[in-house]
Amino acid sequence: MTRFTRPALALTAASAALATGATPALAHLNPGEHGSFAAGFSHPMFGADHILAMVAVGLWAWQIGGKALLGVPAAFVGAMLAGFVLAIAGVPLPFVEPAILASVIAIGLLAALAVRLPVGPCAVIVAAFALFHGHAHGGEIGAATQVAYGAGFALATALLHGAGLAIGYGAGALFGRSGLSGLTVTRVLGGLTALAGAALIWA
C-alpha cells in the first residue's frame, strides 16, 4: 500500500466512525427489562451529543499528552458524576441541553486547534461541561437504581474517552513517519466533531 492510500483510507475510516456517532439517538434501554447498569451504560452510548463530546475529550487529551492522558478524562467522569448527584438531589442546572451541544462544539474546536494548556485548566474546562452531561443522565434515570445506573454511564463514558485516546494513538502510529502527522489527523477529526455539534443544533 502506498504512502498516500494508507493515510487516506485510515482518515476515511476515522471520519466514518465519527459520522456514525452523529446519527440520531436510539431509545435508551429500559431498566426494568435490561437492568439499571445496562440502562446507565446505554445512556451516553445512544446519544450522538454525548458520544461526540466524550470521544473529543480523548482526542484532546492525547494531543496534550503527559498527565492529561489520565487527568482530563478523569476530570470529566468525576464532574459528570457530580452533575448526576445534583440531578438526583433535585438541584436544577440552567440550559442543560444547550450546554451539552456547546460542549461538542467547544471540545471539538479545542482538538481542532490542538490547544495546549496546563492540565489543570484543561481539566476545569472539560469538568464544567461534564457537569451538564451528568445532570442530563440523572434527569432521565427513571426507575433505575441510582448506584448501578451511575456506574453504567461512568463506565460507558470512560470507554468513549478511551476510544478518543485510541484514535489518537492509532493516528500517531499510522501517520507518524509520513507527511501527514497524527496530530493533523486528530485536528481534522476535532474539526469534524465541532461541525457535527453545530449540525445537531439544527437536527
ABEGO torsion letter per residue (X at the ends): XBAAAAAAAAAAAAAAAAAAAABBBBBBBBAAAAEAAAAAAAAAAABAAAAAAAAAAAAAAAAAEEAAAAAAAAAAAAAAAAAAAAAAAGBBBBGAAAAAAAAAAAAAAAAAAGBBBBAAAAAAAAAAAAAAAAAAAAAAAEABBAAAAAAAAAAAAAAAAAAAAAAAAAAAAAAAABABBAAAAAAAAAAAAAAAAAAAAAX
